[in-house]
Amino acid sequence: MAWNVPLVVRRPKAVTSRTEAAPVVVRRVAGCVVIEVRAAIGPAAEARIGRVLHGAIRPGGAGVVVDLRQVRDLGVSGLSVLRLARLLAAQRGVAFGFAGETRPVLELPPG
């Protein structure tokens, strides 16, 4: 009995450069967990960033700081993820804060 299996040659997948920055970097600094976000926080990234934040916010754990200095775009879904993370931290008694540059916010007229 002979096997008749066709030979399939596949092209190699594109390899990402090692110089590309990771979209989220987690490190420990002075007893705090610092989550540095280096990508836009929108619908495409919200699940990944939410998982990282949820994993870092542990009852009785270290404080969590979300570094937003390199974030170029912060969409509504991104704000929602950050708000939920802050609420979770409050429920679990974990210190939670943000680091980043402040930018002027447009004021809406009253009424």
matplotlib code that plots the C-alpha trace (Angstrom):
import matplotlib.pyplot as plt

x = [0.0, 1.4, 0.4, -0.5, -0.2, 0.3, 3.2, 1.9, 4.4, 3.4, 4.9, 6.4, 4.3, 5.5, 7.7, 7.3, 10.3, 11.8, 12.2, 8.4, 7.3, 4.9, 1.4, 1.3, 4.3, 3.8, 6.6, 7.0, 8.3, 8.7, 6.2, 3.6, 2.5, 3.0, 1.0, 2.5, 0.1, 1.9, -1.0, -4.3, -7.0, -10.0, -12.3, -9.4, -7.3, -9.9, -10.1, -6.3, -5.8, -8.8, -7.3, -4.0, -5.7, -7.9, -4.9, -3.0, -5.8, -5.6, -7.2, -4.6, -2.1, 0.2, -1.1, -1.7, -0.6, -1.7, 0.8, -1.0, 1.8, 2.4, -1.3, -2.2, -5.9, -8.2, -11.7, -14.9, -14.4, -10.9, -12.4, -14.9, -12.1, -10.2, -13.3, -14.2, -10.6, -10.9, -14.2, -12.7, -9.7, -12.0, -14.0, -10.8, -9.2, -6.3, -4.8, -5.3, -4.1, -3.0, 0.1, 0.2, 0.3, -2.8, -4.3, -6.9, -10.4, -13.1, -15.8, -19.4, -21.7, -24.2, -27.7]
y = [0.0, 3.4, 6.7, 9.4, 12.6, 15.8, 18.0, 21.4, 24.2, 27.1, 30.6, 31.7, 34.1, 37.7, 38.1, 41.2, 43.2, 42.9, 46.6, 47.1, 48.2, 45.9, 47.6, 47.0, 46.7, 45.6, 46.3, 46.7, 50.0, 50.9, 48.3, 49.4, 47.6, 50.0, 49.2, 51.3, 51.5, 52.2, 51.8, 53.4, 52.3, 51.6, 48.6, 46.6, 46.8, 47.0, 43.3, 42.8, 45.9, 44.9, 41.4, 43.0, 45.4, 42.7, 40.5, 43.3, 44.3, 41.7, 42.0, 43.1, 43.5, 46.3, 49.6, 49.9, 52.9, 53.1, 55.1, 56.8, 59.1, 57.2, 56.8, 58.8, 57.9, 57.2, 56.2, 55.8, 52.0, 52.8, 55.2, 52.5, 49.9, 52.3, 53.3, 49.6, 49.0, 51.9, 50.6, 47.1, 48.5, 50.4, 47.2, 45.2, 48.0, 48.5, 51.9, 52.8, 55.9, 57.2, 58.8, 61.1, 64.5, 66.7, 68.3, 71.1, 69.9, 71.7, 73.1, 72.7, 75.7, 75.3, 74.2]
z = [0.0, -1.0, 0.4, -2.1, -0.1, -2.1, -1.1, 0.1, 0.2, 2.3, 2.2, 5.5, 7.6, 7.9, 10.9, 13.0, 13.7, 17.2, 17.3, 17.3, 20.8, 22.6, 22.9, 26.7, 29.1, 32.7, 35.2, 39.0, 40.2, 43.9, 45.0, 42.4, 39.2, 36.3, 33.2, 30.3, 27.3, 24.1, 21.6, 20.9, 23.4, 21.3, 20.3, 18.9, 22.1, 24.8, 25.5, 25.8, 28.0, 30.1, 30.7, 31.7, 34.1, 35.6, 36.2, 37.9, 40.3, 43.0, 46.5, 48.9, 46.1, 45.0, 43.8, 40.0, 37.9, 34.2, 32.3, 29.4, 28.2, 24.9, 24.1, 21.0, 20.8, 23.6, 22.4, 24.3, 24.7, 26.1, 28.7, 29.6, 30.2, 32.4, 34.3, 35.0, 36.1, 38.5, 39.9, 40.3, 42.1, 44.5, 45.2, 45.9, 48.0, 45.6, 45.0, 41.4, 39.4, 36.1, 34.8, 31.8, 30.4, 30.9, 27.9, 27.8, 27.7, 25.8, 28.0, 26.8, 27.1, 29.9, 29.1]

ax = plt.figure().add_subplot(projection="3d")
ax.plot(x, y, z, "-o")
ax.set_aspect("equal")
plt.show()
